[in-house]
Amino acid sequence: MRLITTHINADFDGLASMIAARKIYPDAVIAFSGSQEKNVRDFISQSLPYAYDFSKIKDIDLQAVDTLILVDTRSSDRIGPFKECLKNPGIKLHLYDHHLQNSGDLHGEVEIVENFGSTTTLLVNILQEQKIPVTPTEATILALGIYEDTGSLTHLTTTPEDLMAAAWLVAKGAKLDQVAQFITYELTSTQISILHELMKSAKQYTIQDIPIVVITHSFLDYVDQFALIVKRFMAMENLNVLFALISMGGRIYMIARSRIADVDVGIIARDLGGGGHATAASATLKDMTLIEAQEKLIHTLHRHVLPQPIASEMMSKPAITITPNSTISEANTLLTRYNITAAPVRADIRTAPDDDHPILGIITRQVVEKATHHALGDRPVSDYMTSDVKSLPLKATLADIQELIIENRQRLVPIVQNKTLMGVITRTDLLNRLVNDPAHLPKNLLHEADHPSLEKKRNLNALIVDCLSKEMIQLLQTIGEVADKMHDNAFAVGGFVRDLLLKKPNLDLDIVIEGDGISFAKELAARLGGRYRTHERFKTAVVLLPNDFKIDIATARLEYYEYPAAMPTVELSSIKLDLYRRDFTINAMAIQLNPEHFGTLIDFFNSQNDLKQKSIKVLHNLSFVEDPSRIFRALRFEKRMNFQISPHTKRLIVNAVSMKLFGKSGDPRFLTELKIIFSEENPIPAIQRLAEFDLFQFLWPDLRPHYQIDRRFLHILTQAQRAISWFRHLYLDEPCRNWVVYLLAVMSRSGLQELLAFCTRFEETAKTTEYLLDQKERTEQAMHRLSRENNYKSSKIVGFFEGISLEGLLYMMAIARKNHVKKAISLYVTTLRHVEACLSGNDLMAMGYSPGPQFKQILSYLKDMQLDNPTLRPEDAAVLVEKKFPRQ
């Protein structure tokens, strides 16, 4: 593993250098060695929540690091836990830095050190030399690194190289207004002197266990940019709350800053005749001395800084619980009787071990009602409870509770002390507390007009410009304009949005319309000069553009299922409910395309977080009951994207398999999903996961008794992959349906009847079923003939392979055990199948032969002669034909 990191308490130069280094080492992992400066943290949270895959230290196997790339530092003492990597045998060090040499600095295999104003500058020079392109977003980040370390190009350490690097970045689209937003400027000598004076007067008060610093000072004249001095003082001392009372020009000014929700400086400033926000406020105090102003401030703080609520004060008790062996019907009765929407599932104290946790999960009314609708009332609660549940102790803070309920979307929080359930905190309990104290109200509970939520909605225009082609952007804009014209809302949804956030190409464009999707498709096709096809039952359509690009159009809809594994019934709905019917959270995001809101990301289910965590989660607990084919998609996404199925989702898969939902239906969706898996570049890991989840028993019952992949089975699959890869590298302009090769490979040890039963069960078309049976029979006959000896003539080989498709030939390569058989197939695919007779039908007629049954025999004879004698000349062939087939 290659690892890129920088010094602890990373600044913008460190951040920018890491991102620049990642472009030089695209296969490397990037991770911070420790904390970052606050303005860097703010920038990452506001601008880079998904653009860069910063790994966490806990997720990195330090012993696996063989190359450590350090930027903006050469000191082992400044890289935190990554210092352990230096102990790895044969570790390679690549160092990029602009600081002067210090004793004890590391030395590396690659060591690039320049006396520039920033490390970013020397890395930008490398990007230029290697002609590595940068996007406008990347250029802005790199400019931040240079501008911060050079004081916006004004420090004495600034070099001509810094100026030239900055100019190059501006030419590449760096946005200097964004740079100015996050750069902290240096103080002047006068301001530094004032800062030292303020330090002497600083006094800390502890109010309700919260440290609050108050500074007081008097000046004869007005001091400009005093807020900047206060901000620097707060950053230097790492303060959470600061009040500055300054007497200037006969007036007392108060400047207040807060980093925590527990102290709303806006309310305090308003009480003193001023105003502002929860984090920044000010006031002007008249007709009082500095001492009087300080006393009034302290008195106001005691009134507005309230005691921190803890779990014991907020919880509801006693908690209504249910045991895991209780049925869904019993849970329904319990929830109805007590008029509650969720209940903890509590371990049975009669059977649970003493050291077991008392809470096993949570069952909700929504899940109970859906399970009842699907006639699952006699199933145990443990089958459908949410098992990924965290509890808190009696002294847990409001912040702890808020994180679980809002950020982790946990319906209720069990309060456990000494392995005893003391009570629960519900969302209602939390909301009651928050509404009574708006300073604690999180952003995503405020009205969007007052404070739009960064988590649920954010603008992706910069990412769209960086990642999509001009043609695609224009197409999306056109879709939005047509939607506006029809008074509809248009959204790009699903994998297109997911892959855009991951910065991966995806040309499968799915559009959801809040309105009439079919009418919209007709209008869009007319606007773009394309064609359309509709599916009235599902309110969907496909628009085909003149360049053969396809756009899938759907009406925002809600799907519900009459019984487990049924096809969905459709009702019109909103974008939120449409997204809720999706398979996994990572696919449940949308981007609005209407001009006024173009590029706005819609994320109702915290999907961005699951994307960052590389976690595959279902949206509700009955997801696999309603559509078992989603299991195939989960396994495919896991292996294709290198993600992990969450523990709770994995448990739901196991439960669906145990219920034998696959055995209840011959749903063609199963085969559709299987074909997609078999069409992956490397489907073997996903096939292995199918076996791990015991799905072979439903797909291929004839592979009994163990439904596992033995060495021979895995060898055949591996050989199939190699055969397909070999053919792809021939660069022939010939399509190959990979899924056919893999399906035949899987069924290689089964008979024709088993293959027929498989196709029948999953409702494969008669034409494809006939094709698969024919190919399996032909290939096995050819294999049997070829295995008899290894010295067949070319014409004989071509005869053996007559009627076998390309997919069948590659399947033969996969199952062939003898090298001479593989060589024969290779020779046929690359050469023999393209050989033509050296004389044509016209040549035969010129020789006096008349078209008829004999004509075909002659051409066949000529082709065989040509195959066995590649150097055969036309005149020699004519002699042979006249001798073999005398003219009558």
C-alpha positions, 0 to 999 in steps of 0.5 A, a space after each residue: 500500500 502507498 500512503 500519502 499524509 502530512 503533519 498533524 494539525 494540517 493547514 491548507 498547504 498540507 491539505 493541498 499538497 496531499 491532493 496534489 500528491 494523489 494526482 502524482 500517485 493515483 493508486 495511493 491512499 490519503 489520510 490525515 495523521 491527526 487533527 486539522 486546523 479549524 478553517 481546514 476542517 470547515 473547508 473539508 466539511 463544506 466543500 469536500 464531503 465526498 470529493 476525496 476519499 480520505 481514509 481514517 487511521 483506524 481503517 488503515 493496516 499500518 503494517 501493509 504500508 510499503 511506501 510512505 509519501 510525506 508532504 509539507 514535513 520531514 519530521 517523524 515526530 509530526 506524523 502521529 500514528 503513521 510513525 509506526 510505518 517507519 518500522 516496516 521492513 523495506 519501507 520506502 520514503 518519498 518526501 516533498 517539503 519546503 521547510 529548512 533542514 532540521 536535525 533529525 529530519 527523515 531521508 527518503 528514496 525520493 526527496 524533493 525539497 525546495 526553498 519555496 513559499 509553500 510545498 504546494 508550489 513544488 508539487 504544482 511544478 511537478 504537475 506541470 512538468 508531467 502534464 497532469 491535468 487539474 480541474 477548477 476545483 483542484 486548482 482552487 484547493 492548490 491555490 489555497 495552499 499557496 496563498 495561505 503559506 505565502 500570506 496571499 503572496 506578500 510574505 518575505 518568503 514568497 518566491 517567483 515560483 510561488 507567483 508563477 504557480 499561482 498564475 498557472 492555477 488561476 489559468 486552470 480555473 482557480 476561484 480566488 473568491 473561494 480562496 479569500 473566504 478561507 484564508 486567515 490573514 496575518 496581523 499587522 505589528 500594531 494588531 499583534 501588540 493589541 493582541 498581547 495586551 488582550 491576553 493579559 486581561 483575559 479571564 475565564 469563568 465557568 458557568 454550568 460547567 462551560 468555560 467562557 473567556 472574557 477580555 476587557 480593554 480600553 483604547 483612546 481611539 477607534 481600532 479598525 478590524 478589531 474582530 480579526 484580532 478577536 478571531 486570532 486570539 480565539 484560534 491561538 488559545 483554542 477557545 470555544 466561547 469568547 466575549 470581548 468588551 472594548 472601550 473605544 472612543 467613549 463607547 463600549 463595544 462587545 464582540 462575541 464568538 461561540 463554537 458550541 451550541 450550548 452558548 448562543 451568543 446571538 441571544 446574549 447580544 440581543 439581551 444587551 441591545 445588540 444582535 447577531 447569530 448563534 456563533 457570532 454577535 456584537 453589541 454597543 453598550 452605552 451609559 456605563 463603565 467597563 466594569 459595569 458592562 462586565 458585571 452586566 455581561 456575567 449576569 446575562 451569561 448566568 441567565 442564558 447559559 443553562 445546565 446541560 441536559 443529560 439522558 436521565 432527565 430526558 428519558 421516558 420510563 418505564 420502557 415498553 419492551 418486547 422479546 425477540 421470540 414474540 411474533 409480529 402480531 404480538 408486537 402489533 398488539 403491543 404497539 397499538 395498546 400503548 400507542 407507541 411507534 417503536 419498542 426495544 427488543 429485550 433479551 429474555 432474562 430467563 435464557 440470556 447469559 449474564 454478560 449479554 447486552 439487554 437490548 438486541 434491537 428495535 422493532 417499529 410500527 412501520 415494519 410491523 404493519 408491512 410485515 403483517 401486510 405480507 402475511 408474516 404475522 407469525 414470524 418472530 420479531 427478531 427476523 425484522 428488528 433493526 439490530 444495529 442499535 446503540 445505547 447510552 448511559 444515564 449521564 449521556 449528554 444532549 450531543 450524544 443523544 442528538 448524534 444517535 437520533 438525528 445523524 445515525 437515524 436511530 428511532 429511539 435510544 435505550 438508556 442502559 446502566 449496569 446492563 439494566 434498561 432504565 428507559 428510552 429517549 424517543 425522537 419526541 423527547 429530543 424534539 421537546 428539548 430542542 424546541 425549548 432551546 433553539 440554540 441546540 436545534 440542528 440545521 436539518 430540523 430548521 425550516 429550509 428557508 431559514 437555514 438550508 440543510 447542508 446534509 440533505 441538499 447541497 449544490 453540485 454544480 462545481 462537481 458537474 462541471 468538473 466530471 461531466 462532458 459539455 454535451 451531458 451538461 447541456 442535455 441535463 439543462 435541456 431536460 430541466 428546461 422542458 420540465 419547467 415548460 411543463 410545470 414539472 420537477 425533473 431529477 437525475 437519480 440512482 447510479 448516475 448520482 452515486 457515481 458522480 459523487 464518486 467521480 466515476 463515469 456513468 452514462 446510464 441516465 435515469 430521470 424521475 419526473 414529478 408529474 406525468 413521465 410519459 407526457 414529458 418523454 414525448 415532449 423531450 423526444 420532440 425537443 431533441 429530435 429523438 424517439 420514445 417508447 412507453 410502458 403505461 403500467 409503470 408510467 415509464 418511458 425510454 427516449 432514444 436520441 439520434 446518436 443512440 444515447 438512451 434516457 430512461 424516464 420514470 414518473 415519481 412513484 410509490 411501489 407496494 407489494 401484495 405479497 412477498 416477492 411479488 411484482 410491485 403495484 404502482 401509485 403516483 408519488 413524490 420524489 421523496 417516496 420515489 427515492 424511498 422505494 430504491 434498493 439501497 441508500 447509496 442509490 437513493 439520491 437525486 439531483 434536481 435539473 430545473 433551471 432555478 435549482 439546477 445541480 441541487 443534490 437531494 439526500 433524504 436518507 443520509 446516503 452521502 454518509 453511507 457512500 463515504 463509509 463505502 457501506 451498502 444498506 437497505 432503506 427498510 427492513 422488508 426490502 428483500 422480502 418485497 424484492 429478493 432480487 435486490 440481494 443479487 444487486 447488493 452482492 454485485 455492488 459490493 464486489 464491483 465498487 469494493 464496498 461492504 454490505 452492512 451487518 444489518 443488511 447482511 442479516 436481512 439477506 440471511 433471513 430472506 434466504 432462510 425463508 426460501 423466498 427464491 423458491 416461491 417465485 420464478 421471478 424473471 428479475 432473478 435471471 436479469 440480475 444474474 445476467 448483469 453479474 455475469 456481465 461484470 468484468 470479473 464476476 467471480 467474487 460475486 459468484 462466490 458470495 452467492 455461494 456464501 449466502 447459500 443461494 445456489 440451492 435456488 439457482 442451481 439445485 442440481 449442484 447439490 449437496 453442498 451448494 459450494 464452489 469446489 476447486 474444479 468449479 472455481 477453476 472453470 470460472 477462472 478459465 472462463 474469465 481468462 478466455 473472455 479476457 483473451 478474446 477482448 485483447 484480440 481487439 476484434 470488432 465482434 460483440 461477446 455476451 459474457 453472461 452466456 459464457 459464465 452461465 454455460 460454465 456454471 452449468 458445465 457439470 449439469 445436463 441439458 434437462 437441468 439447463 432447460 429447467 433453469 431457463 423455464 423456472 426463470 422465464 427465459 425466452 424460448 429463443 434464448 433457451 433454445 440457443 443455450 441448449 443448442 450451444 451446450 449440446 454442440 460444444 460438448 459433442 465437439 469436445 468429445 470428438 476433439 479429445 480423441 486425438 490431437 492431430 486433426 487437420 484444419 478442415 476437420 477442426 472447422 467441421 467440429 466447430 460448425 454452428 458453435 457461436 463465439 460464446 460457445 467457443 469461449 465456454 469450450 476454452 473454459 472447460 477444456 482440460 487438454 492443451 491441444 483442444 485449447 489450441 484448436 479453439 484458439 486457431 479457429 477463433 483467430 484464423 480458421 473461421 475467417 478462411 474462404 475458398 480461393 475460388 468463388 462461385 463466379 469462378 466456378 461458373 466461368 469454368 463451366 459449372 452450373 449452380 446446383 447441389 454439386 455447386 455447394 459440394 465443390 465450394 465446401 471441398 475448396 474451403 477444406 482444401 484451402 484450410 489444409 493447404 493455406 498456400 494453395 493457388 487458384 490455378 491449382 485449385 481449379 485443377 483439383 476441382 476438375 479432377 474431383 468433380 468432372 463436368 457433365 
